[in-house]
């Protein structure tokens, strides 16, 4: 009975139609704007995670803003040294035992001047094993040549950087970096050329280089894990013992001793050569980052929280951070640009919802005489409150449903017309070259809860005000 009476009251007033239409329009606008923001966020995230950041990275603890590009501090950033991951083997074991992680790859980073003929450009160097790296990044495609393998010297460059510097597969380019009053210069063969599925200016800031070259250029001391190999005890003792170098070279004047074919000496030489091979084949532990990809559908934030809790318990000086922190200032810049844009939309929407709420309030206050009449003939305050609540909330929910349907239709139209971007900034902002608007279930639920909240807000205050008025005064129209 109460619900039926409330519906009749809604249908009997023309103002109800105006209120529902206005609220529906506001809800539709909010649905479309949220869908655009959600789509752009997913576009940028997908572009970055599938191209170079992974879903998250493991990095050393640092007091400076640290990304895969190194120190993000303005002006002085490139002068800082990136710490190594410690303990590297234990971190790798932890990641390997985590079933949520699809794969990961270590990286060492640096900055140097890339030169090819007379062309030059300052580039960030991502020291990775190229073949394994490209197999992990779905957003990168090899278009020419081959990726270098573990232990090989090589450079893989994007097609845009290659075109800018005139680089071709098979060329030998050089990297140089200032070292005090001198320069460190390393030559590297170009083995492959890649392209990115989602073009972005940030991808032109770095190239893939073999890790050994990056360590040489950045003067990073290398270390290796010997867990898979044993060193002869006699060699360890030889390193620890005190040696008299005069006795060691006491027979240097005996020229014939140099050419003497001593079988024991030959065995020692072979052992030293074998030791060198073992070191080359052993896995290096000198890395700055671990770039990680997750299984499909796994929530990155939860994995990051669990890993950081484990790192803290083990007192390891490392931390897991999301893709946005891995990408550094460029991704954060785009994030804040979208936030400013969002705030502008929210200001407009807030003004609209204030109008909507005021309309609901006025709608109840205008019925003060009706409420007074109901109370005069015996209606209790609870009865009046429930009737007004059902009316207000019903209008709000109906408006939300109509608004969501209208917003979904507008989203389909916007996607269908295939709006494309040619401006570089817009491509970076939206994460892809065209506008794709997708309304999610979570987006719809947020709008419905918001409309429900507005309905309750537009009911509580005016009903409380109307109930405070004496029935006789309400009938007489005194407010």
FENVEN-V122595 format. One record per residue. N is the residue number from 1. RES is the residue in one letter. SS is DSSP state (H for helix, E for strand, L for the rest). D_FIRST is the distance of its C-alpha to the first C-alpha in whole Angstrom. Layout:
# FENVEN-V122595
n=N res=RES ss=SS d_first=D_FIRST
n=N res=RES ss=SS d_first=D_FIRST
This chain:
# FENVEN-V122595
n=1 res=X ss=L d_first=0
n=2 res=X ss=H d_first=4
n=3 res=X ss=H d_first=5
n=4 res=X ss=H d_first=5
n=5 res=X ss=H d_first=6
n=6 res=X ss=H d_first=9
n=7 res=X ss=H d_first=10
n=8 res=X ss=H d_first=11
n=9 res=X ss=H d_first=12
n=10 res=X ss=H d_first=14
n=11 res=X ss=H d_first=16
n=12 res=X ss=H d_first=16
n=13 res=X ss=L d_first=19
n=14 res=X ss=H d_first=22
n=15 res=X ss=H d_first=23
n=16 res=X ss=H d_first=20
n=17 res=X ss=H d_first=22
n=18 res=X ss=H d_first=25
n=19 res=X ss=H d_first=24
n=20 res=X ss=H d_first=23
n=21 res=X ss=H d_first=26
n=22 res=X ss=H d_first=28
n=23 res=X ss=H d_first=27
n=24 res=X ss=H d_first=27
n=25 res=X ss=H d_first=31
n=26 res=X ss=H d_first=31
n=27 res=X ss=H d_first=30
n=28 res=X ss=H d_first=32
n=29 res=X ss=H d_first=35
n=30 res=X ss=H d_first=35
n=31 res=X ss=H d_first=34
n=32 res=X ss=H d_first=38
n=33 res=X ss=H d_first=39
n=34 res=X ss=H d_first=39
n=35 res=X ss=H d_first=39
n=36 res=X ss=H d_first=43
n=37 res=X ss=H d_first=43
n=38 res=X ss=H d_first=43
n=39 res=X ss=H d_first=45
n=40 res=X ss=H d_first=48
n=41 res=X ss=H d_first=48
n=42 res=X ss=H d_first=48
n=43 res=X ss=H d_first=50
n=44 res=X ss=H d_first=53
n=45 res=X ss=H d_first=52
n=46 res=X ss=H d_first=53
n=47 res=X ss=H d_first=56
n=48 res=X ss=H d_first=57
n=49 res=X ss=H d_first=57
n=50 res=X ss=H d_first=58
n=51 res=X ss=H d_first=61
n=52 res=X ss=H d_first=62
n=53 res=X ss=H d_first=60
n=54 res=X ss=L d_first=59
n=55 res=X ss=L d_first=55
n=56 res=X ss=E d_first=57
n=57 res=X ss=E d_first=60
n=58 res=X ss=E d_first=62
n=59 res=X ss=E d_first=64
n=60 res=X ss=E d_first=67
n=61 res=X ss=L d_first=65
n=62 res=X ss=L d_first=66
n=63 res=X ss=L d_first=66
n=64 res=X ss=L d_first=66
n=65 res=X ss=L d_first=64
n=66 res=X ss=E d_first=65
n=67 res=X ss=E d_first=64
n=68 res=X ss=L d_first=65
n=69 res=X ss=L d_first=68
n=70 res=X ss=E d_first=69
n=71 res=X ss=E d_first=69
n=72 res=X ss=L d_first=66
n=73 res=X ss=L d_first=68
n=74 res=X ss=L d_first=69
n=75 res=X ss=L d_first=73
n=76 res=X ss=L d_first=74
n=77 res=X ss=H d_first=72
n=78 res=X ss=H d_first=74
n=79 res=X ss=H d_first=77
n=80 res=X ss=L d_first=75
n=81 res=X ss=L d_first=75
n=82 res=X ss=L d_first=72
n=83 res=X ss=L d_first=73
n=84 res=X ss=L d_first=73
n=85 res=X ss=L d_first=70
n=86 res=X ss=L d_first=71
n=87 res=X ss=L d_first=71
n=88 res=X ss=H d_first=71
n=89 res=X ss=H d_first=71
n=90 res=X ss=H d_first=69
n=91 res=X ss=H d_first=66
n=92 res=X ss=H d_first=67
n=93 res=X ss=H d_first=67
n=94 res=X ss=H d_first=63
n=95 res=X ss=H d_first=62
n=96 res=X ss=H d_first=64
n=97 res=X ss=L d_first=62
n=98 res=X ss=L d_first=58
n=99 res=X ss=L d_first=57
n=100 res=X ss=L d_first=54
n=101 res=X ss=E d_first=57
n=102 res=X ss=E d_first=58
n=103 res=X ss=E d_first=62
n=104 res=X ss=E d_first=63
n=105 res=X ss=E d_first=67
n=106 res=X ss=E d_first=69
n=107 res=X ss=E d_first=70
n=108 res=X ss=E d_first=72
n=109 res=X ss=E d_first=72
n=110 res=X ss=E d_first=75
n=111 res=X ss=E d_first=75
n=112 res=X ss=E d_first=79
n=113 res=X ss=E d_first=80
n=114 res=X ss=E d_first=80
n=115 res=X ss=E d_first=83
n=116 res=X ss=E d_first=84
n=117 res=X ss=L d_first=87
n=118 res=X ss=L d_first=87
n=119 res=X ss=E d_first=83
n=120 res=X ss=E d_first=81
n=121 res=X ss=E d_first=78
n=122 res=X ss=E d_first=76
n=123 res=X ss=E d_first=74
n=124 res=X ss=E d_first=72
n=125 res=X ss=E d_first=74
n=126 res=X ss=E d_first=71
n=127 res=X ss=E d_first=74
n=128 res=X ss=L d_first=72
n=129 res=X ss=L d_first=73
n=130 res=X ss=H d_first=72
n=131 res=X ss=H d_first=72
n=132 res=X ss=H d_first=69
n=133 res=X ss=H d_first=68
n=134 res=X ss=H d_first=67
n=135 res=X ss=H d_first=66
n=136 res=X ss=H d_first=63
n=137 res=X ss=L d_first=62
n=138 res=X ss=L d_first=60
n=139 res=X ss=L d_first=60
n=140 res=X ss=E d_first=64
n=141 res=X ss=E d_first=66
n=142 res=X ss=E d_first=70
n=143 res=X ss=E d_first=72
n=144 res=X ss=E d_first=75
n=145 res=X ss=E d_first=78
n=146 res=X ss=L d_first=77
n=147 res=X ss=L d_first=75
n=148 res=X ss=L d_first=78
n=149 res=X ss=L d_first=77
n=150 res=X ss=L d_first=78
n=151 res=X ss=L d_first=81
n=152 res=X ss=L d_first=82
n=153 res=X ss=L d_first=82
n=154 res=X ss=L d_first=80
n=155 res=X ss=E d_first=78
n=156 res=X ss=E d_first=75
n=157 res=X ss=E d_first=74
n=158 res=X ss=E d_first=71
n=159 res=X ss=H d_first=72
n=160 res=X ss=H d_first=71
n=161 res=X ss=H d_first=73
n=162 res=X ss=H d_first=76
n=163 res=X ss=H d_first=76
n=164 res=X ss=H d_first=76
n=165 res=X ss=H d_first=79
n=166 res=X ss=L d_first=81
n=167 res=X ss=L d_first=80
n=168 res=X ss=L d_first=81
n=169 res=X ss=L d_first=81
n=170 res=X ss=L d_first=84
n=171 res=X ss=L d_first=85
n=172 res=X ss=E d_first=86
n=173 res=X ss=E d_first=84
n=174 res=X ss=E d_first=85
n=175 res=X ss=E d_first=83
n=176 res=X ss=E d_first=84
n=177 res=X ss=E d_first=83
n=178 res=X ss=E d_first=85
n=179 res=X ss=E d_first=87
n=180 res=X ss=L d_first=88
n=181 res=X ss=L d_first=91
n=182 res=X ss=E d_first=91
n=183 res=X ss=E d_first=89
n=184 res=X ss=E d_first=87
n=185 res=X ss=E d_first=87
n=186 res=X ss=E d_first=86
n=187 res=X ss=E d_first=87
n=188 res=X ss=E d_first=84
n=189 res=X ss=E d_first=84
n=190 res=X ss=E d_first=81
n=191 res=X ss=E d_first=80
n=192 res=X ss=E d_first=76
n=193 res=X ss=E d_first=74
n=194 res=X ss=E d_first=70
n=195 res=X ss=E d_first=67
n=196 res=X ss=E d_first=64
n=197 res=X ss=L d_first=61
n=198 res=X ss=L d_first=59
n=199 res=X ss=L d_first=61
n=200 res=X ss=L d_first=61
n=201 res=X ss=H d_first=64
n=202 res=X ss=H d_first=64
n=203 res=X ss=H d_first=65
n=204 res=X ss=H d_first=68
n=205 res=X ss=H d_first=69
n=206 res=X ss=E d_first=70
n=207 res=X ss=E d_first=72
n=208 res=X ss=E d_first=73
n=209 res=X ss=E d_first=76
n=210 res=X ss=L d_first=78
n=211 res=X ss=H d_first=77
n=212 res=X ss=H d_first=81
n=213 res=X ss=H d_first=81
n=214 res=X ss=H d_first=79
n=215 res=X ss=H d_first=80
n=216 res=X ss=H d_first=83
n=217 res=X ss=H d_first=82
n=218 res=X ss=H d_first=80
n=219 res=X ss=L d_first=83
n=220 res=X ss=L d_first=81
n=221 res=X ss=L d_first=82
n=222 res=X ss=L d_first=81
n=223 res=X ss=L d_first=81
n=224 res=X ss=E d_first=80
n=225 res=X ss=L d_first=79
n=226 res=X ss=L d_first=82
n=227 res=X ss=L d_first=79
n=228 res=X ss=L d_first=80
n=229 res=X ss=L d_first=84
n=230 res=X ss=L d_first=87
n=231 res=X ss=L d_first=90
n=232 res=X ss=L d_first=93
n=233 res=X ss=H d_first=94
n=234 res=X ss=H d_first=97
n=235 res=X ss=H d_first=96
n=236 res=X ss=H d_first=93
n=237 res=X ss=H d_first=96
n=238 res=X ss=H d_first=98
n=239 res=X ss=H d_first=96
n=240 res=X ss=H d_first=96
n=241 res=X ss=L d_first=100
n=242 res=X ss=L d_first=102
n=243 res=X ss=L d_first=104
n=244 res=X ss=L d_first=108
n=245 res=X ss=H d_first=107
n=246 res=X ss=H d_first=111
n=247 res=X ss=H d_first=112
n=248 res=X ss=H d_first=109
n=249 res=X ss=L d_first=111
n=250 res=X ss=L d_first=115
n=251 res=X ss=L d_first=116
n=252 res=X ss=L d_first=115
n=253 res=X ss=L d_first=118
n=254 res=X ss=L d_first=119
n=255 res=X ss=H d_first=118
n=256 res=X ss=H d_first=119
n=257 res=X ss=H d_first=116
n=258 res=X ss=H d_first=113
n=259 res=X ss=H d_first=114
n=260 res=X ss=L d_first=115
n=261 res=X ss=L d_first=113
n=262 res=X ss=L d_first=111
n=263 res=X ss=H d_first=109
n=264 res=X ss=H d_first=107
n=265 res=X ss=H d_first=106
n=266 res=X ss=H d_first=105
n=267 res=X ss=H d_first=103
n=268 res=X ss=H d_first=101
n=269 res=X ss=H d_first=101
n=270 res=X ss=H d_first=99
n=271 res=X ss=H d_first=97
n=272 res=X ss=H d_first=96
n=273 res=X ss=H d_first=95
n=274 res=X ss=H d_first=93
n=275 res=X ss=H d_first=91
n=276 res=X ss=H d_first=91
n=277 res=X ss=H d_first=89
n=278 res=X ss=H d_first=87
n=279 res=X ss=H d_first=86
n=280 res=X ss=H d_first=85
n=281 res=X ss=H d_first=83
n=282 res=X ss=L d_first=81
n=283 res=X ss=L d_first=78
n=284 res=X ss=E d_first=78
n=285 res=X ss=L d_first=76
n=286 res=X ss=L d_first=76
n=287 res=X ss=L d_first=73
n=288 res=X ss=L d_first=70
n=289 res=X ss=E d_first=67
n=290 res=X ss=E d_first=65
n=291 res=X ss=E d_first=63
n=292 res=X ss=E d_first=60
n=293 res=X ss=E d_first=58
n=294 res=X ss=E d_first=55
n=295 res=X ss=L d_first=54
n=296 res=X ss=L d_first=51
n=297 res=X ss=L d_first=47
n=298 res=X ss=L d_first=49
n=299 res=X ss=L d_first=47
n=300 res=X ss=H d_first=50
n=301 res=X ss=H d_first=49
n=302 res=X ss=H d_first=49
n=303 res=X ss=H d_first=52
n=304 res=X ss=H d_first=54
n=305 res=X ss=H d_first=52
n=306 res=X ss=H d_first=53
n=307 res=X ss=H d_first=57
n=308 res=X ss=H d_first=57
n=309 res=X ss=H d_first=56
n=310 res=X ss=H d_first=59
n=311 res=X ss=H d_first=61
n=312 res=X ss=H d_first=61
n=313 res=X ss=H d_first=61
n=314 res=X ss=H d_first=65
n=315 res=X ss=L d_first=66
n=316 res=X ss=L d_first=66
n=317 res=X ss=L d_first=67
n=318 res=X ss=E d_first=65
n=319 res=X ss=E d_first=61
n=320 res=X ss=E d_first=59
n=321 res=X ss=E d_first=57
n=322 res=X ss=E d_first=55
n=323 res=X ss=H d_first=56
n=324 res=X ss=H d_first=55
n=325 res=X ss=H d_first=58
n=326 res=X ss=H d_first=60
n=327 res=X ss=H d_first=60
n=328 res=X ss=L d_first=61
n=329 res=X ss=H d_first=61
n=330 res=X ss=H d_first=60
n=331 res=X ss=H d_first=57
n=332 res=X ss=H d_first=56
n=333 res=X ss=H d_first=57
n=334 res=X ss=H d_first=55
n=335 res=X ss=H d_first=52
n=336 res=X ss=H d_first=52
n=337 res=X ss=H d_first=52
n=338 res=X ss=H d_first=49
n=339 res=X ss=H d_first=48
n=340 res=X ss=H d_first=49
n=341 res=X ss=H d_first=47
n=342 res=X ss=H d_first=44
n=343 res=X ss=H d_first=44
n=344 res=X ss=H d_first=45
n=345 res=X ss=H d_first=42
n=346 res=X ss=H d_first=39
n=347 res=X ss=H d_first=41
n=348 res=X ss=H d_first=40
n=349 res=X ss=H d_first=36
n=350 res=X ss=H d_first=36
n=351 res=X ss=H d_first=36
n=352 res=X ss=H d_first=34
n=353 res=X ss=H d_first=31
n=354 res=X ss=H d_first=32
n=355 res=X ss=H d_first=31
n=356 res=X ss=H d_first=28
n=357 res=X ss=H d_first=27
n=358 res=X ss=H d_first=28
n=359 res=X ss=H d_first=26
n=360 res=X ss=H d_first=23
n=361 res=X ss=H d_first=24
n=362 res=X ss=H d_first=25
n=363 res=X ss=H d_first=22
n=364 res=X ss=H d_first=20
n=365 res=X ss=H d_first=23
n=366 res=X ss=L d_first=23
n=367 res=X ss=L d_first=20
n=368 res=X ss=H d_first=21
n=369 res=X ss=H d_first=22
n=370 res=X ss=H d_first=18
n=371 res=X ss=H d_first=17
n=372 res=X ss=H d_first=20
n=373 res=X ss=H d_first=18
n=374 res=X ss=H d_first=15
n=375 res=X ss=H d_first=17
n=376 res=X ss=H d_first=19
n=377 res=X ss=L d_first=17
n=378 res=X ss=L d_first=16
n=379 res=X ss=L d_first=14
n=380 res=X ss=L d_first=15
n=381 res=X ss=H d_first=17
n=382 res=X ss=H d_first=14
n=383 res=X ss=H d_first=11
n=384 res=X ss=H d_first=13
n=385 res=X ss=H d_first=15
n=386 res=X ss=H d_first=12
n=387 res=X ss=H d_first=10
n=388 res=X ss=H d_first=14
n=389 res=X ss=H d_first=14
n=390 res=X ss=H d_first=12
n=391 res=X ss=H d_first=13
n=392 res=X ss=H d_first=17
n=393 res=X ss=H d_first=17
n=394 res=X ss=H d_first=15
n=395 res=X ss=H d_first=18
n=396 res=X ss=H d_first=20
n=397 res=X ss=H d_first=20
n=398 res=X ss=H d_first=20
n=399 res=X ss=H d_first=23
n=400 res=X ss=H d_first=25
n=401 res=X ss=H d_first=24
n=402 res=X ss=H d_first=26
n=403 res=X ss=H d_first=28
n=404 res=X ss=H d_first=29
n=405 res=X ss=H d_first=30
n=406 res=X ss=H d_first=32
n=407 res=X ss=H d_first=34
n=408 res=X ss=H d_first=35
n=409 res=X ss=H d_first=36
n=410 res=X ss=H d_first=38
n=411 res=X ss=H d_first=39
n=412 res=X ss=H d_first=40
n=413 res=X ss=H d_first=42
n=414 res=X ss=H d_first=44
n=415 res=X ss=H d_first=45
n=416 res=X ss=H d_first=46
n=417 res=X ss=L d_first=48
n=418 res=X ss=L d_first=50
n=419 res=X ss=L d_first=51
n=420 res=X ss=E d_first=54
n=421 res=X ss=L d_first=56
n=422 res=X ss=L d_first=60
n=423 res=X ss=L d_first=60
n=424 res=X ss=H d_first=61
n=425 res=X ss=H d_first=59
n=426 res=X ss=H d_first=55
n=427 res=X ss=H d_first=57
n=428 res=X ss=H d_first=57
n=429 res=X ss=H d_first=53
n=430 res=X ss=H d_first=51
n=431 res=X ss=L d_first=54
n=432 res=X ss=L d_first=54
n=433 res=X ss=L d_first=56
n=434 res=X ss=E d_first=53
n=435 res=X ss=L d_first=49
n=436 res=X ss=L d_first=47
n=437 res=X ss=L d_first=43
n=438 res=X ss=L d_first=41
n=439 res=X ss=L d_first=37
n=440 res=X ss=L d_first=37
n=441 res=X ss=H d_first=33
n=442 res=X ss=H d_first=34
n=443 res=X ss=H d_first=34
n=444 res=X ss=H d_first=31
n=445 res=X ss=H d_first=29
n=446 res=X ss=H d_first=31
n=447 res=X ss=H d_first=29
n=448 res=X ss=H d_first=26
n=449 res=X ss=H d_first=26
n=450 res=X ss=H d_first=28
n=451 res=X ss=H d_first=25
n=452 res=X ss=H d_first=22
n=453 res=X ss=H d_first=25
n=454 res=X ss=H d_first=25
n=455 res=X ss=H d_first=21
n=456 res=X ss=H d_first=21
n=457 res=X ss=H d_first=24
n=458 res=X ss=H d_first=23
n=459 res=X ss=H d_first=20
n=460 res=X ss=H d_first=22
n=461 res=X ss=H d_first=24
n=462 res=X ss=H d_first=23
n=463 res=X ss=H d_first=20
n=464 res=X ss=H d_first=23
n=465 res=X ss=H d_first=25
n=466 res=X ss=H d_first=22
n=467 res=X ss=H d_first=21
n=468 res=X ss=H d_first=25
n=469 res=X ss=L d_first=26
n=470 res=X ss=L d_first=26
n=471 res=X ss=H d_first=23
n=472 res=X ss=H d_first=26
n=473 res=X ss=H d_first=28
n=474 res=X ss=H d_first=24
n=475 res=X ss=H d_first=24
n=476 res=X ss=L d_first=28
n=477 res=X ss=L d_first=27
n=478 res=X ss=L d_first=29
n=479 res=X ss=L d_first=29
